[in-house]
Amino acid sequence: MAPRKSHNRVPEWRVHQFRQRNKGIVYGPYDCPKCMHKKLRIRIDKNIQTVVAQCECGLEHSFKYISSYEPVDYFCNLVDEFY
């Protein structure tokens, strides 16, 4: 087991930085319908109820978070709206 002394603990400011950096779950890569490269990422942020699909080519689209959807469902919706 790990020692429980105070000098071995992670400082609270460091824990706070880590929590701030965690923006959501990222899924991908998927094939981008605009540039046809495998650079599309889907970021799900359950705290603010949004899903953002981003590609390095500049394509960006946001959706409302639906708990029953999987990341591939958001990708299919993006492709349907793109074409």
Backbone as XML, in Angstrom:
<?xml version="1.0"?>
<chain id="A" units="angstrom">
  <residue number="1" name="MET">
    <atom name="N" x="0.835" y="-1.183" z="0.000"/>
    <atom name="CA" x="0.000" y="0.000" z="0.000"/>
    <atom name="C" x="0.876" y="1.242" z="0.000"/>
  </residue>
  <residue number="2" name="ALA">
    <atom name="N" x="0.331" y="2.309" z="-0.486"/>
    <atom name="CA" x="1.056" y="3.572" z="-0.550"/>
    <atom name="C" x="1.090" y="4.229" z="0.825"/>
  </residue>
  <residue number="3" name="PRO">
    <atom name="N" x="2.186" y="4.917" z="1.132"/>
    <atom name="CA" x="2.249" y="5.625" z="2.411"/>
    <atom name="C" x="1.253" y="6.774" z="2.455"/>
  </residue>
  <residue number="4" name="ARG">
    <atom name="N" x="0.774" y="7.079" z="3.638"/>
    <atom name="CA" x="-0.253" y="8.100" z="3.787"/>
    <atom name="C" x="0.288" y="9.380" z="4.418"/>
  </residue>
  <residue number="5" name="LYS">
    <atom name="N" x="1.566" y="9.598" z="4.317"/>
    <atom name="CA" x="2.154" y="10.811" z="4.871"/>
    <atom name="C" x="1.854" y="11.992" z="3.961"/>
  </residue>
  <residue number="6" name="SER">
    <atom name="N" x="1.786" y="13.156" z="4.545"/>
    <atom name="CA" x="1.386" y="14.344" z="3.785"/>
    <atom name="C" x="2.408" y="14.719" z="2.721"/>
  </residue>
  <residue number="7" name="HIS">
    <atom name="N" x="3.681" y="14.424" z="2.926"/>
    <atom name="CA" x="4.670" y="14.805" z="1.919"/>
    <atom name="C" x="4.625" y="13.881" z="0.695"/>
  </residue>
  <residue number="8" name="ASN">
    <atom name="N" x="3.887" y="12.800" z="0.752"/>
    <atom name="CA" x="3.744" y="11.898" z="-0.386"/>
    <atom name="C" x="2.463" y="12.136" z="-1.176"/>
  </residue>
  <residue number="9" name="ARG">
    <atom name="N" x="1.619" y="13.018" z="-0.729"/>
    <atom name="CA" x="0.350" y="13.270" z="-1.414"/>
    <atom name="C" x="0.534" y="14.266" z="-2.556"/>
  </residue>
  <residue number="10" name="VAL">
    <atom name="N" x="-0.348" y="14.170" z="-3.521"/>
    <atom name="CA" x="-0.353" y="15.120" z="-4.631"/>
    <atom name="C" x="-0.981" y="16.413" z="-4.136"/>
  </residue>
  <residue number="11" name="PRO">
    <atom name="N" x="-0.336" y="17.556" z="-4.394"/>
    <atom name="CA" x="-0.903" y="18.832" z="-3.933"/>
    <atom name="C" x="-2.269" y="19.097" z="-4.566"/>
  </residue>
  <residue number="12" name="GLU">
    <atom name="N" x="-3.120" y="19.778" z="-3.837"/>
    <atom name="CA" x="-4.483" y="20.042" z="-4.304"/>
    <atom name="C" x="-4.491" y="20.899" z="-5.568"/>
  </residue>
  <residue number="13" name="TRP">
    <atom name="N" x="-3.552" y="21.846" z="-5.697"/>
    <atom name="CA" x="-3.517" y="22.691" z="-6.894"/>
    <atom name="C" x="-3.210" y="21.857" z="-8.135"/>
  </residue>
  <residue number="14" name="ARG">
    <atom name="N" x="-2.407" y="20.793" z="-7.976"/>
    <atom name="CA" x="-2.083" y="19.927" z="-9.100"/>
    <atom name="C" x="-3.295" y="19.083" z="-9.495"/>
  </residue>
  <residue number="15" name="VAL">
    <atom name="N" x="-4.033" y="18.611" z="-8.528"/>
    <atom name="CA" x="-5.250" y="17.848" z="-8.792"/>
    <atom name="C" x="-6.257" y="18.732" z="-9.515"/>
  </residue>
  <residue number="16" name="HIS">
    <atom name="N" x="-6.360" y="19.992" z="-9.099"/>
    <atom name="CA" x="-7.285" y="20.932" z="-9.734"/>
    <atom name="C" x="-6.896" y="21.171" z="-11.193"/>
  </residue>
  <residue number="17" name="GLN">
    <atom name="N" x="-5.596" y="21.297" z="-11.470"/>
    <atom name="CA" x="-5.146" y="21.478" z="-12.851"/>
    <atom name="C" x="-5.517" y="20.272" z="-13.703"/>
  </residue>
  <residue number="18" name="PHE">
    <atom name="N" x="-5.351" y="19.093" z="-13.162"/>
    <atom name="CA" x="-5.688" y="17.884" z="-13.909"/>
    <atom name="C" x="-7.177" y="17.825" z="-14.200"/>
  </residue>
  <residue number="19" name="ARG">
    <atom name="N" x="-7.999" y="18.182" z="-13.238"/>
    <atom name="CA" x="-9.445" y="18.162" z="-13.436"/>
    <atom name="C" x="-9.885" y="19.205" z="-14.447"/>
  </residue>
  <residue number="20" name="GLN">
    <atom name="N" x="-9.228" y="20.363" z="-14.474"/>
    <atom name="CA" x="-9.573" y="21.396" z="-15.446"/>
    <atom name="C" x="-9.216" y="20.955" z="-16.855"/>
  </residue>
  <residue number="21" name="ARG">
    <atom name="N" x="-8.100" y="20.250" z="-16.993"/>
    <atom name="CA" x="-7.644" y="19.840" z="-18.301"/>
    <atom name="C" x="-8.543" y="18.778" z="-18.925"/>
  </residue>
  <residue number="22" name="ASN">
    <atom name="N" x="-9.205" y="17.988" z="-18.115"/>
    <atom name="CA" x="-10.057" y="16.919" z="-18.607"/>
    <atom name="C" x="-11.354" y="17.522" z="-19.144"/>
  </residue>
  <residue number="23" name="LYS">
    <atom name="N" x="-11.423" y="17.704" z="-20.442"/>
    <atom name="CA" x="-12.567" y="18.361" z="-21.069"/>
    <atom name="C" x="-13.667" y="17.389" z="-21.454"/>
  </residue>
  <residue number="24" name="GLY">
    <atom name="N" x="-13.373" y="16.159" z="-21.621"/>
    <atom name="CA" x="-14.383" y="15.195" z="-22.032"/>
    <atom name="C" x="-13.732" y="13.988" z="-22.672"/>
  </residue>
  <residue number="25" name="ILE">
    <atom name="N" x="-14.539" y="13.117" z="-23.174"/>
    <atom name="CA" x="-14.054" y="11.890" z="-23.776"/>
    <atom name="C" x="-13.883" y="12.125" z="-25.274"/>
  </residue>
  <residue number="26" name="VAL">
    <atom name="N" x="-12.755" y="11.691" z="-25.819"/>
    <atom name="CA" x="-12.475" y="11.869" z="-27.242"/>
    <atom name="C" x="-12.522" y="10.505" z="-27.915"/>
  </residue>
  <residue number="27" name="TYR">
    <atom name="N" x="-13.263" y="10.438" z="-29.003"/>
    <atom name="CA" x="-13.357" y="9.213" z="-29.786"/>
    <atom name="C" x="-12.841" y="9.488" z="-31.190"/>
  </residue>
  <residue number="28" name="GLY">
    <atom name="N" x="-12.255" y="8.519" z="-31.793"/>
    <atom name="CA" x="-11.793" y="8.670" z="-33.157"/>
    <atom name="C" x="-10.479" y="7.929" z="-33.329"/>
  </residue>
  <residue number="29" name="PRO">
    <atom name="N" x="-9.841" y="8.084" z="-34.418"/>
    <atom name="CA" x="-10.172" y="8.965" z="-35.530"/>
    <atom name="C" x="-11.187" y="8.330" z="-36.481"/>
  </residue>
  <residue number="30" name="TYR">
    <atom name="N" x="-11.951" y="9.189" z="-37.106"/>
    <atom name="CA" x="-12.899" y="8.784" z="-38.133"/>
    <atom name="C" x="-12.498" y="9.437" z="-39.448"/>
  </residue>
  <residue number="31" name="ASP">
    <atom name="N" x="-13.029" y="8.934" z="-40.552"/>
    <atom name="CA" x="-12.767" y="9.533" z="-41.858"/>
    <atom name="C" x="-13.555" y="10.823" z="-41.985"/>
  </residue>
  <residue number="32" name="CYS">
    <atom name="N" x="-12.858" y="11.913" z="-42.281"/>
    <atom name="CA" x="-13.511" y="13.211" z="-42.432"/>
    <atom name="C" x="-14.227" y="13.259" z="-43.781"/>
  </residue>
  <residue number="33" name="PRO">
    <atom name="N" x="-15.493" y="13.691" z="-43.821"/>
    <atom name="CA" x="-16.197" y="13.759" z="-45.104"/>
    <atom name="C" x="-15.714" y="14.912" z="-45.985"/>
  </residue>
  <residue number="34" name="LYS">
    <atom name="N" x="-14.999" y="15.876" z="-45.414"/>
    <atom name="CA" x="-14.522" y="17.026" z="-46.182"/>
    <atom name="C" x="-13.168" y="16.753" z="-46.838"/>
  </residue>
  <residue number="35" name="CYS">
    <atom name="N" x="-12.195" y="16.281" z="-46.052"/>
    <atom name="CA" x="-10.843" y="16.093" z="-46.590"/>
    <atom name="C" x="-10.497" y="14.627" z="-46.862"/>
  </residue>
  <residue number="36" name="MET">
    <atom name="N" x="-11.358" y="13.705" z="-46.465"/>
    <atom name="CA" x="-11.187" y="12.265" z="-46.674"/>
    <atom name="C" x="-9.961" y="11.678" z="-45.969"/>
  </residue>
  <residue number="37" name="HIS">
    <atom name="N" x="-9.463" y="12.340" z="-44.920"/>
    <atom name="CA" x="-8.380" y="11.796" z="-44.112"/>
    <atom name="C" x="-8.946" y="11.287" z="-42.792"/>
  </residue>
  <residue number="38" name="LYS">
    <atom name="N" x="-8.202" y="10.443" z="-42.144"/>
    <atom name="CA" x="-8.643" y="9.869" z="-40.873"/>
    <atom name="C" x="-8.205" y="10.789" z="-39.735"/>
  </residue>
  <residue number="39" name="LYS">
    <atom name="N" x="-8.772" y="11.996" z="-39.694"/>
    <atom name="CA" x="-8.370" y="13.005" z="-38.716"/>
    <atom name="C" x="-9.536" y="13.528" z="-37.892"/>
  </residue>
  <residue number="40" name="LEU">
    <atom name="N" x="-10.734" y="13.026" z="-38.101"/>
    <atom name="CA" x="-11.920" y="13.535" z="-37.414"/>
    <atom name="C" x="-11.996" y="12.959" z="-36.002"/>
  </residue>
  <residue number="41" name="ARG">
    <atom name="N" x="-12.157" y="13.831" z="-35.030"/>
    <atom name="CA" x="-12.285" y="13.433" z="-33.621"/>
    <atom name="C" x="-13.641" y="13.878" z="-33.104"/>
  </residue>
  <residue number="42" name="ILE">
    <atom name="N" x="-14.228" y="13.082" z="-32.250"/>
    <atom name="CA" x="-15.515" y="13.411" z="-31.638"/>
    <atom name="C" x="-15.294" y="13.529" z="-30.144"/>
  </residue>
  <residue number="43" name="ARG">
    <atom name="N" x="-15.586" y="14.717" z="-29.610"/>
    <atom name="CA" x="-15.397" y="14.994" z="-28.184"/>
    <atom name="C" x="-16.763" y="15.107" z="-27.523"/>
  </residue>
  <residue number="44" name="ILE">
    <atom name="N" x="-16.978" y="14.307" z="-26.485"/>
    <atom name="CA" x="-18.239" y="14.311" z="-25.748"/>
    <atom name="C" x="-17.997" y="14.939" z="-24.387"/>
  </residue>
  <residue number="45" name="ASP">
    <atom name="N" x="-18.737" y="16.000" z="-24.089"/>
    <atom name="CA" x="-18.654" y="16.648" z="-22.780"/>
    <atom name="C" x="-20.019" y="16.533" z="-22.120"/>
  </residue>
  <residue number="46" name="LYS">
    <atom name="N" x="-20.132" y="15.612" z="-21.180"/>
    <atom name="CA" x="-21.415" y="15.354" z="-20.536"/>
    <atom name="C" x="-21.801" y="16.458" z="-19.567"/>
  </residue>
  <residue number="47" name="ASN">
    <atom name="N" x="-20.826" y="17.222" z="-19.081"/>
    <atom name="CA" x="-21.130" y="18.285" z="-18.121"/>
    <atom name="C" x="-21.958" y="19.398" z="-18.745"/>
  </residue>
  <residue number="48" name="ILE">
    <atom name="N" x="-21.618" y="19.785" z="-19.975"/>
    <atom name="CA" x="-22.361" y="20.872" z="-20.626"/>
    <atom name="C" x="-23.282" y="20.355" z="-21.726"/>
  </residue>
  <residue number="49" name="GLN">
    <atom name="N" x="-23.416" y="19.022" z="-21.810"/>
    <atom name="CA" x="-24.377" y="18.375" z="-22.712"/>
    <atom name="C" x="-24.131" y="18.712" z="-24.184"/>
  </residue>
  <residue number="50" name="THR">
    <atom name="N" x="-22.860" y="18.701" z="-24.622"/>
    <atom name="CA" x="-22.544" y="18.951" z="-26.024"/>
    <atom name="C" x="-21.592" y="17.892" z="-26.555"/>
  </residue>
  <residue number="51" name="VAL">
    <atom name="N" x="-21.638" y="17.740" z="-27.869"/>
    <atom name="CA" x="-20.729" y="16.856" z="-28.585"/>
    <atom name="C" x="-20.160" y="17.669" z="-29.736"/>
  </residue>
  <residue number="52" name="VAL">
    <atom name="N" x="-18.835" y="17.660" z="-29.879"/>
    <atom name="CA" x="-18.185" y="18.430" z="-30.936"/>
    <atom name="C" x="-17.382" y="17.474" z="-31.802"/>
  </residue>
  <residue number="53" name="ALA">
    <atom name="N" x="-17.615" y="17.550" z="-33.111"/>
    <atom name="CA" x="-16.828" y="16.790" z="-34.077"/>
    <atom name="C" x="-15.879" y="17.771" z="-34.751"/>
  </residue>
  <residue number="54" name="GLN">
    <atom name="N" x="-14.570" y="17.504" z="-34.680"/>
    <atom name="CA" x="-13.560" y="18.401" z="-35.218"/>
    <atom name="C" x="-12.585" y="17.636" z="-36.082"/>
  </residue>
  <residue number="55" name="CYS">
    <atom name="N" x="-12.122" y="18.320" z="-37.136"/>
    <atom name="CA" x="-11.087" y="17.764" z="-37.991"/>
    <atom name="C" x="-9.985" y="18.804" z="-38.139"/>
  </residue>
  <residue number="56" name="GLU">
    <atom name="N" x="-8.792" y="18.360" z="-38.502"/>
    <atom name="CA" x="-7.677" y="19.277" z="-38.698"/>
    <atom name="C" x="-7.865" y="20.143" z="-39.936"/>
  </residue>
  <residue number="57" name="CYS">
    <atom name="N" x="-8.746" y="19.750" z="-40.849"/>
    <atom name="CA" x="-8.976" y="20.538" z="-42.062"/>
    <atom name="C" x="-9.863" y="21.753" z="-41.805"/>
  </residue>
  <residue number="58" name="GLY">
    <atom name="N" x="-10.446" y="21.852" z="-40.618"/>
    <atom name="CA" x="-11.275" y="23.003" z="-40.275"/>
    <atom name="C" x="-12.747" y="22.674" z="-40.114"/>
  </residue>
  <residue number="59" name="LEU">
    <atom name="N" x="-13.133" y="21.474" z="-40.435"/>
    <atom name="CA" x="-14.528" y="21.066" z="-40.258"/>
    <atom name="C" x="-14.834" y="20.954" z="-38.770"/>
  </residue>
  <residue number="60" name="GLU">
    <atom name="N" x="-15.895" y="21.617" z="-38.345"/>
    <atom name="CA" x="-16.305" y="21.547" z="-36.947"/>
    <atom name="C" x="-17.817" y="21.613" z="-36.887"/>
  </residue>
  <residue number="61" name="HIS">
    <atom name="N" x="-18.394" y="20.709" z="-36.122"/>
    <atom name="CA" x="-19.843" y="20.671" z="-35.984"/>
    <atom name="C" x="-20.168" y="20.254" z="-34.558"/>
  </residue>
  <residue number="62" name="SER">
    <atom name="N" x="-21.180" y="20.888" z="-33.974"/>
    <atom name="CA" x="-21.557" y="20.527" z="-32.608"/>
    <atom name="C" x="-22.976" y="19.975" z="-32.602"/>
  </residue>
  <residue number="63" name="PHE">
    <atom name="N" x="-23.204" y="19.048" z="-31.705"/>
    <atom name="CA" x="-24.487" y="18.394" z="-31.534"/>
    <atom name="C" x="-24.906" y="18.504" z="-30.079"/>
  </residue>
  <residue number="64" name="LYS">
    <atom name="N" x="-26.182" y="18.300" z="-29.836"/>
    <atom name="CA" x="-26.667" y="18.189" z="-28.469"/>
    <atom name="C" x="-26.407" y="16.765" z="-27.995"/>
  </residue>
  <residue number="65" name="TYR">
    <atom name="N" x="-25.986" y="16.611" z="-26.757"/>
    <atom name="CA" x="-25.660" y="15.298" z="-26.201"/>
    <atom name="C" x="-26.936" y="14.497" z="-25.961"/>
  </residue>
  <residue number="66" name="ILE">
    <atom name="N" x="-26.957" y="13.274" z="-26.473"/>
    <atom name="CA" x="-28.048" y="12.330" z="-26.250"/>
    <atom name="C" x="-27.419" y="11.079" z="-25.648"/>
  </residue>
  <residue number="67" name="SER">
    <atom name="N" x="-27.865" y="10.710" z="-24.464"/>
    <atom name="CA" x="-27.189" y="9.649" z="-23.712"/>
    <atom name="C" x="-27.265" y="8.280" z="-24.389"/>
  </residue>
  <residue number="68" name="SER">
    <atom name="N" x="-28.260" y="8.051" z="-25.208"/>
    <atom name="CA" x="-28.392" y="6.736" z="-25.840"/>
    <atom name="C" x="-27.542" y="6.606" z="-27.103"/>
  </residue>
  <residue number="69" name="TYR">
    <atom name="N" x="-26.931" y="7.698" z="-27.570"/>
    <atom name="CA" x="-26.106" y="7.663" z="-28.778"/>
    <atom name="C" x="-24.693" y="7.201" z="-28.457"/>
  </residue>
  <residue number="70" name="GLU">
    <atom name="N" x="-24.110" y="6.482" z="-29.394"/>
    <atom name="CA" x="-22.696" y="6.121" z="-29.364"/>
    <atom name="C" x="-21.952" y="7.117" z="-30.263"/>
  </residue>
  <residue number="71" name="PRO">
    <atom name="N" x="-20.623" y="7.187" z="-30.183"/>
    <atom name="CA" x="-19.878" y="8.118" z="-31.041"/>
    <atom name="C" x="-20.103" y="7.882" z="-32.526"/>
  </residue>
  <residue number="72" name="VAL">
    <atom name="N" x="-20.287" y="6.641" z="-32.929"/>
    <atom name="CA" x="-20.514" y="6.367" z="-34.341"/>
    <atom name="C" x="-21.853" y="6.955" z="-34.806"/>
  </residue>
  <residue number="73" name="ASP">
    <atom name="N" x="-22.828" y="7.077" z="-33.912"/>
    <atom name="CA" x="-24.103" y="7.696" z="-34.269"/>
    <atom name="C" x="-23.918" y="9.180" z="-34.571"/>
  </residue>
  <residue number="74" name="TYR">
    <atom name="N" x="-23.089" y="9.850" z="-33.789"/>
    <atom name="CA" x="-22.796" y="11.260" z="-34.061"/>
    <atom name="C" x="-22.043" y="11.404" z="-35.380"/>
  </residue>
  <residue number="75" name="PHE">
    <atom name="N" x="-21.141" y="10.459" z="-35.658"/>
    <atom name="CA" x="-20.416" y="10.489" z="-36.924"/>
    <atom name="C" x="-21.377" y="10.320" z="-38.098"/>
  </residue>
  <residue number="76" name="CYS">
    <atom name="N" x="-22.323" y="9.405" z="-37.980"/>
    <atom name="CA" x="-23.309" y="9.195" z="-39.048"/>
    <atom name="C" x="-24.180" y="10.433" z="-39.242"/>
  </residue>
  <residue number="77" name="ASN">
    <atom name="N" x="-24.559" y="11.094" z="-38.158"/>
    <atom name="CA" x="-25.330" y="12.335" z="-38.275"/>
    <atom name="C" x="-24.518" y="13.422" z="-38.965"/>
  </residue>
  <residue number="78" name="LEU">
    <atom name="N" x="-23.229" y="13.492" z="-38.671"/>
    <atom name="CA" x="-22.364" y="14.478" z="-39.321"/>
    <atom name="C" x="-22.278" y="14.218" z="-40.816"/>
  </residue>
  <residue number="79" name="VAL">
    <atom name="N" x="-22.097" y="12.969" z="-41.200"/>
    <atom name="CA" x="-22.013" y="12.621" z="-42.619"/>
    <atom name="C" x="-23.337" y="12.923" z="-43.312"/>
  </residue>
  <residue number="80" name="ASP">
    <atom name="N" x="-24.461" y="12.623" z="-42.672"/>
    <atom name="CA" x="-25.773" y="12.914" z="-43.258"/>
    <atom name="C" x="-25.967" y="14.408" z="-43.472"/>
  </residue>
  <residue number="81" name="GLU">
    <atom name="N" x="-25.544" y="15.224" z="-42.511"/>
    <atom name="CA" x="-25.693" y="16.672" z="-42.649"/>
    <atom name="C" x="-24.699" y="17.254" z="-43.647"/>
  </residue>
  <residue number="82" name="PHE">
    <atom name="N" x="-23.528" y="16.631" z="-43.783"/>
    <atom name="CA" x="-22.523" y="17.147" z="-44.715"/>
    <atom name="C" x="-22.952" y="16.938" z="-46.155"/>
  </residue>
  <residue number="83" name="TYR">
    <atom name="N" x="-23.517" y="15.769" z="-46.452"/>
    <atom name="CA" x="-23.953" y="15.480" z="-47.813"/>
    <atom name="C" x="-25.398" y="15.805" z="-47.916"/>
  </residue>
</chain>
